[in-house]
Amino acid sequence: MAFSSLGLGDDDDGPLPMADMNVTPLVDVMLVLLIVFMVAAPMMVVGVPVELPKTAAPRAAAQRPPTVLTVTADGRVFLRTEEIAAPNLVARLQALHADDPEAPVYVRGDRAVPYGEVLRVMGRVTQAGITRVSLIAEAEAGGAIQAR
């Protein structure tokens, strides 16, 4: 019996199985996934900062002023500019949003207020049946976009 020194086998046995893994399909799949994520990631960002063009057209008038809840540093809750007791908040919000339940409510919380207190107010907003709740914050001075 004769053995080849190259390990290619006899003509009768045929070629030996390849011991290397073909990584080309794996690389192709990974590159396609990379491109998909590169294209989709910017679309998932909400509130992308853009420089809007100037216009001479008048500002569109809002139908009614937005509903803004403010939580002060001492824990008091204001609906727009009127102080409101916590037990009355749900009923008052339901009355305000009876005609338009999709109207958003903006919550402003003082930075000294504990996080749980702001969440408690937001919970009362959702108890009133309002699903669009947003938090308002000020932009940092260093993070502001400069107009050119």
C-alpha positions in Angstrom: 0.0 0.0 0.0 1.4 3.4 -1.0 0.7 6.6 0.8 1.2 10.0 -0.6 3.5 12.4 1.3 1.2 15.3 0.5 -1.8 13.6 2.1 -3.9 14.0 -1.1 -4.9 10.3 -1.0 -5.0 7.8 -3.8 -6.8 8.2 -7.0 -9.2 5.5 -5.8 -10.0 7.2 -2.5 -10.6 10.6 -4.0 -9.6 13.9 -2.4 -9.6 14.2 1.3 -12.3 16.5 2.9 -11.3 20.1 3.3 -10.3 21.0 6.9 -10.6 24.8 6.5 -13.8 26.7 7.2 -15.1 28.9 4.4 -15.7 32.3 6.1 -16.7 34.2 2.9 -20.5 33.7 3.5 -20.1 34.7 7.1 -18.3 37.9 6.1 -20.9 38.6 3.4 -23.8 38.3 6.0 -21.9 40.5 8.5 -21.3 43.2 5.9 -25.0 43.2 4.9 -26.0 43.5 8.6 -23.5 46.3 9.1 -25.0 48.3 6.2 -28.5 47.7 7.4 -27.7 49.0 10.9 -25.8 52.0 9.4 -28.8 53.0 7.4 -31.4 52.2 10.0 -29.7 53.7 13.1 -30.1 57.4 12.1 -33.8 56.8 11.4 -34.4 55.6 14.9 -33.1 58.8 16.5 -35.9 61.1 17.6 -35.3 64.8 17.5 -32.4 65.1 15.1 -31.0 68.6 15.3 -31.3 70.5 12.0 -30.9 74.0 10.9 -34.4 75.1 9.7 -34.7 77.6 6.8 -36.1 81.1 7.5 -39.5 82.1 6.3 -41.6 85.3 6.2 -44.8 83.3 6.7 -46.6 84.0 10.0 -46.5 81.3 12.7 -49.3 78.8 12.7 -51.6 79.6 15.6 -52.0 76.8 18.1 -55.6 75.7 18.7 -55.1 76.0 22.4 -52.2 76.4 24.7 -50.3 73.1 25.5 -51.0 71.3 28.8 -47.9 71.9 30.9 -47.5 70.3 34.3 -44.7 71.8 36.5 -43.3 70.1 39.6 -41.5 72.7 41.8 -38.5 72.0 44.0 -40.7 71.8 47.1 -43.0 69.2 45.4 -46.0 71.4 44.5 -47.7 70.6 41.2 -48.9 73.4 38.8 -51.3 72.9 35.9 -50.1 75.7 33.5 -49.8 78.5 36.1 -52.5 77.2 38.6 -51.5 75.1 41.6 -53.4 71.9 41.8 -53.7 69.3 44.5 -52.5 65.8 43.7 -55.9 64.1 44.2 -57.6 66.6 41.8 -55.0 66.2 39.0 -56.5 63.1 37.3 -60.0 64.5 37.1 -58.8 67.9 35.9 -56.7 66.4 33.2 -59.6 64.2 32.1 -61.8 67.3 31.8 -59.1 69.2 29.8 -58.5 66.3 27.4 -62.1 65.1 27.0 -62.3 66.5 23.5 -58.7 65.6 22.4 -57.2 62.6 24.3 -54.3 62.5 21.9 -53.1 66.0 22.9 -49.7 65.8 24.6 -48.9 66.8 28.1 -45.5 68.3 28.9 -44.0 67.7 32.4 -41.4 70.2 33.7 -39.6 69.0 36.8 -37.2 71.1 38.9 -33.8 69.5 39.0 -34.0 69.4 42.8 -37.1 67.2 42.8 -36.6 63.5 43.4 -37.0 61.4 40.3 -39.8 59.4 41.9 -41.9 62.5 42.5 -41.8 63.4 38.7 -42.7 59.7 37.9 -45.6 59.9 40.3 -47.0 62.9 38.5 -46.4 61.2 35.1 -48.3 58.2 36.5 -51.3 60.4 37.3 -51.2 61.7 33.8 -51.4 58.2 32.4 -54.2 57.4 34.9 -56.2 60.2 33.2 -56.0 58.3 29.9 -53.4 60.5 28.3 -50.8 58.5 26.4 -48.6 61.2 25.0 -46.5 62.5 27.9 -43.2 64.3 27.4 -40.5 65.7 29.7 -39.2 69.2 29.2 -35.5 70.1 29.8 -33.2 72.9 29.0 -30.3 72.4 26.6 -26.9 72.6 28.0 -24.9 75.7 27.0 -22.1 73.7 25.5 -24.4 71.4 23.6 -26.4 74.1 21.8 -26.2 74.2 18.0 -24.6 77.5 16.7 -26.2 79.2 13.7 -23.8 80.1 11.0 
